[in-house]
Amino acid sequence: MICSSLEGLMNKRMSLRDMEHLLHKESGSNGHAVECCPSTVDMVEPVGGRNRRNMFVQLFRNGDITQRFFEYSCRADVLDRPCKFIDWRLSNRSKCVQKFAYVYAIVNTTSEQDYNNEGYDPFDTRTEWTLDYIRVRSGCSCEIMPKPKRKKSISNKTRRAKSKSRQPREQELDVEM
């Protein structure tokens, strides 16, 4: 019932009283700050990931040894939805979006990736693993799009030109000394 009432509040134009009620519900008894775009934290153990060149790379694994990363994901109920607590005049232009960051990981270099640009020597056979960056989810952010600019019609431009030509010229003042 609480979820449905909170969902109802999010789907309509919220008054200050409604926002205060939502803040109180979400902050709990601790009175912690509340995010406009809440996220969840998960520890993940991926098999692979995308590097900065958008190539899929295999991550190091050896038996029970795996690489773990903390990912901060947008909650499913807010992703691509209007941000909470935003003024109603901007709410329809706001959106909660997933943000990403790059973190170091140990990746396999024996696949088809080209690590020459990264300083990796392909003739060095001492190891098949190297450090590279992979993309992980790093949070949920509120983005507000600017109001689209309207193109001025030709009639407005001609009106302005006519009004400028009709303005009186500066009159010269005769000053006697």
Steps between C-alpha positions, in 0.01 A plus 500: 500500500783740586675428168183564304438830681862610443472396136183706474681801642776464242253490210329828584609856556625498859426778744753602764298302753515187280878543459546537877292184552712308247823630658382386843403153368826443313738640762354281773546568869871580452429819306769427239520696176285364217624468141306645207596188304554213748744222417578151625844358578598151386825307507547330163744237371484541121668260258583788267445867439534788254827692492542867403513403131162324541660158445382204706786371716521182707568559869749296702356199685683211659289249688348678797696818428278750318501874458222683679366847435244718672236629260257781579190456283192715457204347677265343244210723608692824423713414194402725205221655709468862620721588798344532844473836679554704182283807450191405301595743222820302435380153595388398151849586367684311775608138485689256724786352295757227566859626529815295437865514603814312400693298758816291481463127440731214408409394145610230256732623223510182288168564330468717189541833678778728383695617804788654302364850560486435874870415527447122494772305319338206312836320484533502878376150590550530875132567566166490324344752742525876526326790670232679303196710582152352488167681517286459813181667614587789729173664598170650404485866407227752429534672164286795397473578131490866395184634344524461122562826320217606276583623154380851442250536222574721202211730585660589836827583328331730249305673779824574684664635186204730433490625858871584490461700180211698653692604810567874503853605429697676766416863488790734508489742783600858430700614792577872518806612682 
